[in-house]
Amino acid sequence: MEERILTINLRKNGLKVSREQKAKRAISFIKKSLERHMGTDYIEIGSSVNEAIWKGGSQKVPAKIKLKVIKSDDGKVTANIWGKVIEEIKPEEPGKQKKEPEEKKPKDKETKKKSSGKSSKSSNK
């Protein structure tokens, strides 16, 4: 297992594309850079990287991004934001079941009828 920390400059890539395509091209540029540096075609980009790129929308991409890249023994490469804690998904135990939250019953509120302010007496004389 091999780990590297890479800083990828996205500013140069952003100068060559239209504003609407910047985030999309940044993701593909990251994949190409990781293929070149890690020497494999199987690249998996983590959700933290995707969120960081798309945080400012499609037009405002960060100038640089720092990644922690892990290459496993079978050639699979995963990239995540450097310094971000990655939560591992643990398999559930077959004997344990999750408790479902109980549904809360809405409280019945009595609706008060407001009087319209008009008196029911007629003033015809």
NORHU-V929640 format. One line per field, one symbol per residue. ss: DSSP state (a for helix, b for strand, c for the rest). psi: psi as a letter, one per 30 degrees, with the letter a starting at -180 (. if undefined). burial: b if it has 24 or more other C-alpha atoms within 12 Angstrom, else e. Layout:
# NORHU-V929640
ss=???
psi=???
burial=???
This chain:
# NORHU-V929640
ss=cbbbbbbbbcaaaaccccaaaaaaaaaaaaaaaaaaaaccccbbbcaaaaaaaacccccccccbbbbbbbbcccccbbbbbcccccccccccccccccccccccccccccccccccccccccccc
psi=kkkljkkkjfeeefffllefgeeeeeeeeeeeeeeeefhlfjkjklfeeeeeegegaffiklelkkkjkkjlfggkkkklkkfkkkkkkkkkkffkkkkkkkkkkkkkkkkkkkkffkkfkkhk.
burial=eeeeeeebebeebbeeeeeeebbbbbbebbbebbbeebeeeebbbbebbbebbeeeebebbbeebbbbbbbeeeeebbbbbbeeeeeeeeeeeeeeeeeeeeeeeeeeeeeeeeeeeeeeeeeee
